[in-house]
Amino acid sequence: MSNSQIATLLMGVLGIMFFILIVLIGIYVIIRIKSKNKQKEDENEENVSSKSKVEQMYNLKSIFNFMEFDKIEDNMIVQKKGKKFIMIVKCQGINYDLMSGVEKSGVEQGFIQYLNSLRYPIQIYIQTRTVDLTGSISTYKQKIRKLGDDLAHKEFDYNQKVRSGQYNRKQLEKERFELVKARNLYEYGTDIVANTERMSLNKSILTKQYYIVLSYYPEEVSNSNYSADEISGMAFSELYTRAQTTINLMSVCGVAGKILDSYELAELLYSAYNRDEAETYELKKAINSGYDSLYVTAPDVLEKRKRELDKQIEIDAINMANRAVDEVRQETELEKEVRKREEEYNEMVARMAELVLENNQDILGKSVVNKAKQKVNDLEKANDEKDKNKEEVVNEQKKVKRAGRPRKTA
């Protein structure tokens, strides 16, 4: 093979390789463009989703969307979108420890009878609450106030009868006995109210409430299709029957019971979900204040910041003005003191000279000191005259300057 043929073959191979390189570059560019477009689409989707999330975050939502129940109606708690209904019976506790052996045996037999009669599951719930004596104290105070008024009337009537002299000793003793009884009753009631108020200050006073929870599932009856109202009616009928049976059987044990209405159910759940707040904040106040909303509208942060800055500016301005006034007052006092020293300069020098002479009287002699003092007084007067003349000259020069100043013409 000649050199020309080899050169031609190499040129062909180089051309093919160059073509392949161009094709690969084109494919790479296309892949990069597609990846960039896909990345932009993903970013747009993330931005849209984040915006929607932000918007959802600030939407007003009810707390019932996060509770374990849907609603409370017809003295029942509805759960799982109408697939479960709950009715609660409140039981009055008994003091089992203070009972006799026969009474304890009767309670146990009655409870065993109740358990043997059960054909459905139950749940025993115990809730501990702080004793709120506010209402009881208010009622007692009203009664004590009435007793005080009756006592005042009886004292007035008794004093009137004593002054009149129309009643014998036996009648007066009877009236006095009634008066003493009323006074003792008033004082006893006052002491009870005071002690009860002191007890109410102690937050450790607790009470326990006992409940029996009855559940009902519509699937227990049949698989037929019923409307929501029909299902609710069947649930109420069945739960009411179970609740009345429970109350009757528990009465054998000496335990009284009652079915909680809708408001009492709401109060029970409110106390369960808000252990601390329920002690000081009643359910009615919580509902009226909008506690069923998770998010509330608050004042703008910038507006609040602006108001705080305005208040701080006003306070700092007052402090700065007070400091400036104090400094001016200090400067004024200092200027007065300097001016006073300037005006009394000659006199202060003379007094200081006399004091120096008196301190050296033993050395100089009394006659020399007296003559020197006279000389000091003469020098003081001469200096005063000189200062006065100098001041007059200065005033005259000022007058001349003011008189020689050209006036402005209109």
Buried (B, 14 or more C-beta within 10 A) or exposed (E): EEEEEEEEEEEEEEEEEEEEEEEEEEEEEEEEEEEEEEEEEEEEEEEEEEEEEEEEEEEEBEEEEEEEBBEBEBBBBBBEEBEBBBBBBBBEEBEEEEBEEEEEEBBEEBBEEBEEEEEEEBEEBEBEBBBBBEEEBEEBBEEBEEBBEEBEEBEEEBEEBEEEEEBEEEEEEEBBEEBEEBBEBBEEBBEEBEEBBEEBEEEEEEEEBBBBBBBBBBEEEEEEEEEEEEBBEBBBEBBBEBBEBBBEBBEBBBBEBEBBEBEBBBBBBBBEEBEEBBBEBBBEEBEEEEBEEEEEEEEEEEEEEEEEEEEEEEEEEEEEEEEEEEEEEEEEEEEEEEEEEEEEEBEEBBEEBBEEBEEEEEEBEEEEBEEBBEEBEEBBEEBBEEBEEEEEEEEEEEEEEEEEEEEEEE
